[in-house]
Amino acid sequence: MQIVQPIRDKEKIEQMQEILIRQSFRDWLLFTIGINSGLHLSDLLTLRVQDLKGKNKVTLKEEKTGKEKTFMIQQPLGEAILEYVKYMNDDAYVFPSQRTGKPIKRIRVYRILNEAAKQIGLNDIGTHTLRKTYGYHYYLKTKNISVLRDLFNHSAPSVTLRYIGVNSEVTQKTSISG
């Protein structure tokens, strides 16, 4: 199993967004909601238009844990969502396959993210990168690992720190080279 990393550099996040919006508004929106919500990919992919349309606060039941998860939608993301869904039915999936109308598959998301990441020189990118990126930047901003641990439903703060790549980053910065 490949170990994936968060995108730590905000400039790289912006570069990813630029690449994704040029290829598909859907792909850009998936990435942007993913790094701003901390949702599992399975929950992102099953979002329907009615879950997001005109809302600044979204509450859903996580598939993996069965627990309620709430996340905020800040502007201008809310405006982008409205623009994207304005011609879609309320019960339509937000991230549909063009072929089937059902949600795109996990492997497709993996390929979308990896193709964009390669263009900007990023490695170790996978579907968990979205959630890890959210967690990493949340932690940098707040330093509140307890809240993040609860958001991610992890058993201990150490698990959360390892998940968002903070432990490995600290180890790399503090290692003594000879």
MIDOSE-1310 file (N, C-alpha, C; in nm, 2 decimals, decimal comma, always signed):
residues 178
mqiv	+0,08/-0,12/+0,00/+0,00/+0,00/+0,00/+0,09/+0,12/+0,00; +0,06/+0,22/-0,09/+0,13/+0,34/-0,10/+0,10/+0,44/+0,01; +0,21/+0,50/+0,07/+0,19/+0,60/+0,17/+0,17/+0,73/+0,10; +0,06/+0,80/+0,12/+0,03/+0,93/+0,05/+0,05/+1,04/+0,15
qpir	+0,08/+1,16/+0,10/+0,11/+1,27/+0,18/+0,01/+1,38/+0,16; +0,00/+1,47/+0,26/-0,08/+1,59/+0,23/+0,00/+1,69/+0,14; -0,07/+1,78/+0,08/+0,00/+1,88/+0,01/+0,03/+2,00/+0,11; +0,16/+2,01/+0,14/+0,19/+2,10/+0,25/+0,21/+2,25/+0,20
dkek	+0,25/+2,26/+0,08/+0,28/+2,40/+0,02/+0,16/+2,46/-0,04; +0,12/+2,57/+0,01/-0,01/+2,64/-0,05/+0,01/+2,67/-0,19; +0,13/+2,70/-0,24/+0,15/+2,74/-0,38/+0,12/+2,61/-0,47; +0,16/+2,50/-0,42/+0,13/+2,37/-0,49/-0,02/+2,34/-0,50
ieqm	-0,09/+2,38/-0,39/-0,23/+2,36/-0,39/-0,29/+2,45/-0,50; -0,25/+2,57/-0,50/-0,30/+2,66/-0,61/-0,27/+2,61/-0,75; -0,15/+2,56/-0,76/-0,11/+2,50/-0,89/-0,20/+2,38/-0,93; -0,23/+2,30/-0,83/-0,32/+2,18/-0,86/-0,45/+2,24/-0,90
qeil	-0,50/+2,34/-0,83/-0,63/+2,39/-0,87/-0,64/+2,45/-1,01; -0,53/+2,52/-1,04/-0,52/+2,58/-1,18/-0,52/+2,47/-1,29; -0,45/+2,36/-1,26/-0,45/+2,25/-1,36/-0,59/+2,18/-1,37; -0,65/+2,16/-1,25/-0,78/+2,09/-1,25/-0,89/+2,17/-1,31
irqs	-0,89/+2,30/-1,28/-1,00/+2,38/-1,34/-0,99/+2,39/-1,49; -0,87/+2,39/-1,54/-0,85/+2,39/-1,69/-0,90/+2,26/-1,75; -0,89/+2,15/-1,68/-0,94/+2,02/-1,74/-1,08/+1,99/-1,71; -1,13/+2,04/-1,59/-1,27/+2,01/-1,56/-1,31/+2,08/-1,43
frdw	-1,42/+2,15/-1,44/-1,48/+2,22/-1,33/-1,51/+2,12/-1,22; -1,57/+2,00/-1,26/-1,60/+1,90/-1,17/-1,48/+1,85/-1,09; -1,36/+1,83/-1,16/-1,24/+1,78/-1,09/-1,19/+1,89/-0,99; -1,19/+2,02/-1,04/-1,15/+2,13/-0,95/-1,24/+2,13/-0,82
llft	-1,37/+2,12/-0,84/-1,46/+2,13/-0,73/-1,44/+2,01/-0,63; -1,42/+1,89/-0,68/-1,39/+1,77/-0,60/-1,27/+1,80/-0,52; -1,16/+1,84/-0,58/-1,04/+1,87/-0,51/-1,06/+1,98/-0,40; -1,12/+2,09/-0,44/-1,14/+2,20/-0,35/-1,23/+2,17/-0,23
igin	-1,34/+2,10/-0,26/-1,43/+2,06/-0,14/-1,35/+1,96/-0,06; -1,28/+1,87/-0,12/-1,20/+1,77/-0,04/-1,10/+1,83/+0,05; -1,03/+1,93/+0,01/-0,92/+1,99/+0,09/-0,98/+2,09/+0,19; -1,11/+2,13/+0,17/-1,17/+2,22/+0,26/-1,27/+2,16/+0,36
sglh	-1,30/+2,03/+0,35/-1,40/+1,96/+0,43/-1,34/+1,85/+0,52; -1,24/+1,79/+0,48/-1,19/+1,68/+0,56/-1,27/+1,55/+0,54; -1,36/+1,55/+0,45/-1,44/+1,43/+0,43/-1,36/+1,31/+0,37; -1,41/+1,19/+0,40/-1,36/+1,07/+0,34/-1,40/+1,08/+0,19
lsdl	-1,32/+1,02/+0,10/-1,36/+1,02/-0,04/-1,49/+0,96/-0,06; -1,52/+0,85/+0,01/-1,65/+0,78/-0,01/-1,77/+0,88/+0,02; -1,75/+0,97/+0,11/-1,86/+1,06/+0,15/-1,87/+1,17/+0,04; -1,75/+1,22/+0,00/-1,74/+1,32/-0,11/-1,82/+1,28/-0,23
ltlr	-1,79/+1,15/-0,27/-1,84/+1,10/-0,40/-1,99/+1,08/-0,40; -2,05/+1,06/-0,28/-2,19/+1,04/-0,27/-2,27/+1,16/-0,24; -2,20/+1,28/-0,24/-2,28/+1,41/-0,22/-2,37/+1,43/-0,34; -2,49/+1,48/-0,31/-2,59/+1,51/-0,41/-2,60/+1,67/-0,41
vqdl	-2,66/+1,72/-0,52/-2,67/+1,86/-0,54/-2,75/+1,92/-0,42; -2,85/+1,86/-0,37/-2,93/+1,91/-0,26/-2,85/+1,92/-0,13; -2,75/+1,84/-0,12/-2,66/+1,84/+0,00/-2,58/+1,97/+0,01; -2,55/+2,03/-0,10/-2,46/+2,15/-0,11/-2,53/+2,28/-0,15
kgkn	-2,63/+2,27/-0,24/-2,68/+2,39/-0,31/-2,74/+2,49/-0,21; -2,68/+2,61/-0,21/-2,72/+2,72/-0,13/-2,69/+2,71/+0,02; -2,60/+2,62/+0,05/-2,57/+2,60/+0,20/-2,43/+2,65/+0,23; -2,42/+2,70/+0,35/-2,29/+2,73/+0,40/-2,24/+2,64/+0,51
kvtl	-2,33/+2,55/+0,55/-2,31/+2,45/+0,65/-2,37/+2,32/+0,61; -2,29/+2,22/+0,60/-2,34/+2,09/+0,55/-2,32/+1,98/+0,66; -2,42/+1,91/+0,68/-2,41/+1,80/+0,78/-2,46/+1,67/+0,71; -2,37/+1,56/+0,72/-2,41/+1,43/+0,66/-2,36/+1,32/+0,75
keek	-2,41/+1,20/+0,73/-2,37/+1,09/+0,80/-2,26/+1,02/+0,73; -2,14/+1,00/+0,80/-2,03/+0,94/+0,74/-2,06/+0,79/+0,71; -2,02/+0,75/+0,59/-2,04/+0,61/+0,56/-1,96/+0,52/+0,64; -1,83/+0,55/+0,66/-1,74/+0,47/+0,73/-1,77/+0,45/+0,88
tgke	-1,81/+0,56/+0,95/-1,82/+0,56/+1,09/-1,97/+0,56/+1,14; -2,06/+0,61/+1,05/-2,20/+0,62/+1,08/-2,23/+0,74/+1,17; -2,12/+0,82/+1,19/-2,14/+0,94/+1,27/-2,17/+1,06/+1,19; -2,23/+1,17/+1,25/-2,26/+1,29/+1,18/-2,13/+1,37/+1,16
ktfm	-2,12/+1,43/+1,05/-2,00/+1,52/+1,02/-2,06/+1,65/+0,96; -2,01/+1,76/+1,01/-2,05/+1,89/+0,97/-1,93/+1,96/+0,92; -1,94/+2,03/+0,80/-1,83/+2,12/+0,76/-1,89/+2,24/+0,70; -1,82/+2,35/+0,70/-1,86/+2,48/+0,65/-1,81/+2,50/+0,51
iqqp	-1,89/+2,57/+0,43/-1,86/+2,61/+0,30/-1,84/+2,76/+0,30; -1,72/+2,80/+0,28/-1,68/+2,95/+0,28/-1,70/+3,00/+0,14; -1,72/+3,13/+0,13/-1,72/+3,20/+0,00/-1,57/+3,22/-0,04; -1,53/+3,21/-0,16/-1,61/+3,20/-0,28/-1,65/+3,06/-0,32
lgea	-1,61/+2,96/-0,24/-1,64/+2,82/-0,28/-1,79/+2,80/-0,29; -1,87/+2,86/-0,21/-2,02/+2,85/-0,21/-2,07/+2,90/-0,35; -2,01/+3,01/-0,39/-2,06/+3,07/-0,52/-2,02/+2,97/-0,64; -1,90/+2,91/-0,63/-1,85/+2,82/-0,73/-1,95/+2,70/-0,73
iley	-1,99/+2,65/-0,62/-2,08/+2,53/-0,61/-2,21/+2,57/-0,68; -2,27/+2,69/-0,65/-2,39/+2,73/-0,71/-2,38/+2,74/-0,86; -2,27/+2,79/-0,91/-2,25/+2,80/-1,05/-2,24/+2,66/-1,12; -2,17/+2,57/-1,05/-2,16/+2,43/-1,10/-2,29/+2,36/-1,11
vkym	-2,37/+2,37/-1,00/-2,49/+2,29/-0,99/-2,62/+2,35/-1,05; -2,61/+2,48/-1,10/-2,73/+2,55/-1,14/-2,82/+2,48/-1,24; -2,77/+2,39/-1,33/-2,85/+2,32/-1,42/-2,87/+2,18/-1,39; -2,83/+2,14/-1,27/-2,83/+2,00/-1,23/-2,96/+1,98/-1,14
ndda	-3,02/+1,86/-1,15/-3,13/+1,82/-1,06/-3,08/+1,81/-0,92; -3,17/+1,84/-0,82/-3,13/+1,83/-0,68/-3,09/+1,70/-0,64; -3,14/+1,59/-0,70/-3,10/+1,46/-0,65/-2,98/+1,40/-0,73; -2,93/+1,48/-0,82/-2,81/+1,43/-0,90/-2,69/+1,43/-0,81
yvfp	-2,59/+1,34/-0,84/-2,47/+1,34/-0,78/-2,38/+1,46/-0,82; -2,31/+1,51/-0,72/-2,23/+1,63/-0,75/-2,11/+1,60/-0,84; -2,06/+1,48/-0,83/-1,94/+1,44/-0,90/-1,97/+1,31/-0,99; -2,05/+1,33/-1,09/-2,10/+1,22/-1,17/-2,00/+1,18/-1,28
sqrt	-2,00/+1,05/-1,31/-1,93/+1,00/-1,43/-2,01/+1,05/-1,55; -1,94/+1,10/-1,65/-2,01/+1,15/-1,77/-2,08/+1,03/-1,84; -2,03/+0,91/-1,83/-2,09/+0,80/-1,89/-2,21/+0,74/-1,82; -2,21/+0,73/-1,69/-2,32/+0,66/-1,62/-2,41/+0,76/-1,54
gkpi	-2,36/+0,88/-1,50/-2,44/+0,96/-1,41/-2,42/+0,93/-1,27; -2,36/+0,81/-1,24/-2,34/+0,77/-1,10/-2,20/+0,84/-1,06; -2,17/+0,84/-0,93/-2,05/+0,90/-0,89/-1,93/+0,84/-0,96; -1,83/+0,92/-0,98/-1,70/+0,87/-1,04/-1,64/+0,78/-0,94
krir	-1,56/+0,69/-0,99/-1,50/+0,58/-0,91/-1,37/+0,64/-0,84; -1,34/+0,57/-0,73/-1,22/+0,60/-0,65/-1,09/+0,60/-0,74; -1,08/+0,50/-0,83/-0,96/+0,49/-0,91/-0,95/+0,61/-1,01; -1,07/+0,66/-1,05/-1,07/+0,77/-1,14/-1,02/+0,90/-1,07
vyri	-1,06/+0,91/-0,94/-1,02/+1,03/-0,86/-0,87/+1,02/-0,84; -0,82/+0,90/-0,81/-0,67/+0,87/-0,80/-0,60/+0,92/-0,92; -0,65/+0,88/-1,04/-0,58/+0,91/-1,16/-0,58/+1,07/-1,19; -0,70/+1,13/-1,16/-0,71/+1,27/-1,18/-0,61/+1,35/-1,09
lnea	-0,60/+1,31/-0,97/-0,51/+1,37/-0,87/-0,36/+1,35/-0,91; -0,33/+1,23/-0,95/-0,19/+1,19/-0,98/-0,15/+1,26/-1,11; -0,23/+1,27/-1,21/-0,20/+1,33/-1,33/-0,17/+1,48/-1,31; -0,25/+1,55/-1,23/-0,23/+1,69/-1,20/-0,10/+1,71/-1,11
akqi	-0,08/+1,62/-1,02/+0,03/+1,63/-0,93/+0,16/+1,61/-1,00; +0,17/+1,52/-1,10/+0,29/+1,50/-1,18/+0,33/+1,62/-1,25; +0,23/+1,70/-1,30/+0,26/+1,82/-1,37/+0,33/+1,92/-1,29; +0,31/+1,92/-1,16/+0,37/+2,02/-1,07/+0,48/+1,96/-0,98
glnd	+0,52/+1,84/-1,02/+0,63/+1,77/-0,95/+0,60/+1,72/-0,81; +0,48/+1,68/-0,78/+0,44/+1,62/-0,66/+0,43/+1,47/-0,67; +0,48/+1,40/-0,57/+0,47/+1,25/-0,56/+0,39/+1,22/-0,44; +0,37/+1,09/-0,42/+0,30/+1,04/-0,30/+0,16/+1,10/-0,28
igth	+0,09/+1,12/-0,39/-0,04/+1,18/-0,39/-0,14/+1,06/-0,42; -0,25/+1,06/-0,34/-0,35/+0,96/-0,36/-0,49/+1,02/-0,31; -0,58/+0,93/-0,30/-0,72/+0,98/-0,27/-0,72/+1,04/-0,12; -0,64/+0,99/-0,03/-0,64/+1,04/+0,10/-0,57/+1,17/+0,11
tlrk	-0,50/+1,21/+0,01/-0,43/+1,34/+0,01/-0,52/+1,45/+0,04; -0,65/+1,45/-0,01/-0,74/+1,55/+0,01/-0,77/+1,57/+0,16; -0,80/+1,46/+0,23/-0,83/+1,47/+0,37/-0,71/+1,50/+0,45; -0,59/+1,45/+0,41/-0,47/+1,48/+0,49/-0,43/+1,62/+0,47
tygy	-0,45/+1,68/+0,35/-0,42/+1,82/+0,33/-0,51/+1,91/+0,42; -0,63/+1,88/+0,42/-0,72/+1,95/+0,51/-0,67/+1,95/+0,66; -0,64/+1,83/+0,70/-0,59/+1,81/+0,84/-0,46/+1,88/+0,87; -0,37/+1,87/+0,77/-0,24/+1,93/+0,79/-0,25/+2,08/+0,81
hyyl	-0,33/+2,15/+0,72/-0,34/+2,29/+0,72/-0,43/+2,34/+0,84; -0,53/+2,26/+0,88/-0,61/+2,29/+1,00/-0,51/+2,29/+1,12; -0,43/+2,19/+1,13/-0,34/+2,18/+1,24/-0,24/+2,30/+1,24; -0,18/+2,33/+1,13/-0,09/+2,45/+1,12/-0,16/+2,57/+1,17
ktkn	-0,28/+2,59/+1,13/-0,36/+2,71/+1,16/-0,40/+2,72/+1,31; -0,44/+2,61/+1,36/-0,50/+2,61/+1,50/-0,41/+2,54/+1,61; -0,32/+2,45/+1,57/-0,24/+2,37/+1,66/-0,33/+2,29/+1,75; -0,46/+2,28/+1,72/-0,55/+2,20/+1,81/-0,57/+2,06/+1,76
isvl	-0,48/+1,97/+1,80/-0,48/+1,84/+1,76/-0,60/+1,76/+1,82; -0,65/+1,80/+1,93/-0,77/+1,73/+2,00/-0,89/+1,75/+1,91; -0,92/+1,87/+1,86/-1,04/+1,89/+1,77/-1,02/+1,81/+1,64; -0,90/+1,81/+1,59/-0,87/+1,74/+1,46/-0,89/+1,59/+1,48
rdlf	-0,84/+1,54/+1,60/-0,85/+1,40/+1,63/-1,00/+1,36/+1,63; -1,08/+1,45/+1,69/-1,23/+1,42/+1,70/-1,29/+1,43/+1,56; -1,25/+1,53/+1,48/-1,30/+1,54/+1,34/-1,27/+1,42/+1,26; -1,15/+1,36/+1,28/-1,11/+1,25/+1,20/-1,15/+1,11/+1,27
nhsa	-1,20/+1,12/+1,39/-1,24/+1,00/+1,46/-1,13/+0,91/+1,48; -1,01/+0,96/+1,52/-0,89/+0,88/+1,55/-0,89/+0,85/+1,70; -0,82/+0,74/+1,73/-0,81/+0,69/+1,87/-0,72/+0,78/+1,96; -0,62/+0,84/+1,90/-0,53/+0,92/+1,98/-0,47/+1,03/+1,89
psvt	-0,42/+1,14/+1,96/-0,36/+1,25/+1,89/-0,24/+1,20/+1,81; -0,16/+1,11/+1,86/-0,05/+1,06/+1,79/-0,08/+1,00/+1,65; -0,20/+0,93/+1,65/-0,25/+0,87/+1,52/-0,28/+0,98/+1,42; -0,34/+1,09/+1,47/-0,38/+1,20/+1,38/-0,25/+1,27/+1,33
lryi	-0,16/+1,30/+1,42/-0,03/+1,36/+1,38/+0,04/+1,28/+1,27; +0,04/+1,15/+1,29/+0,11/+1,06/+1,19/+0,03/+1,06/+1,06; -0,10/+1,06/+1,07/-0,19/+1,06/+0,95/-0,17/+1,18/+0,87; -0,16/+1,30/+0,93/-0,14/+1,43/+0,85/+0,00/+1,46/+0,82
gvns	+0,10/+1,37/+0,86/+0,23/+1,38/+0,82/+0,32/+1,48/+0,90; +0,27/+1,51/+1,02/+0,34/+1,61/+1,10/+0,46/+1,54/+1,16; +0,45/+1,42/+1,21/+0,56/+1,35/+1,27/+0,68/+1,33/+1,18; +0,65/+1,29/+1,06/+0,75/+1,26/+0,96/+0,82/+1,39/+0,92
evtq	+0,74/+1,50/+0,91/+0,80/+1,63/+0,88/+0,89/+1,68/+0,99; +0,85/+1,67/+1,11/+0,93/+1,71/+1,23/+1,06/+1,63/+1,23; +1,05/+1,50/+1,21/+1,17/+1,41/+1,21/+1,27/+1,45/+1,10; +1,21/+1,48/+0,98/+1,30/+1,52/+0,87/+1,37/+1,65/+0,90
ktsi	+1,30/+1,74/+0,96/+1,36/+1,88/+0,99/+1,46/+1,87/+1,10; +1,45/+1,77/+1,19/+1,53/+1,77/+1,31/+1,65/+1,67/+1,30; +1,65/+1,59/+1,19/+1,76/+1,49/+1,18/+1,89/+1,56/+1,15; +1,99/+1,50/+1,20/+2,13/+1,56/+1,19/+2,20/+1,49/+1,08
sg	+2,24/+1,57/+0,98/+2,31/+1,51/+0,87/+2,46/+1,52/+0,89; +2,53/+1,42/+0,85/+2,68/+1,42/+0,87/+2,75/+1,46/+0,76
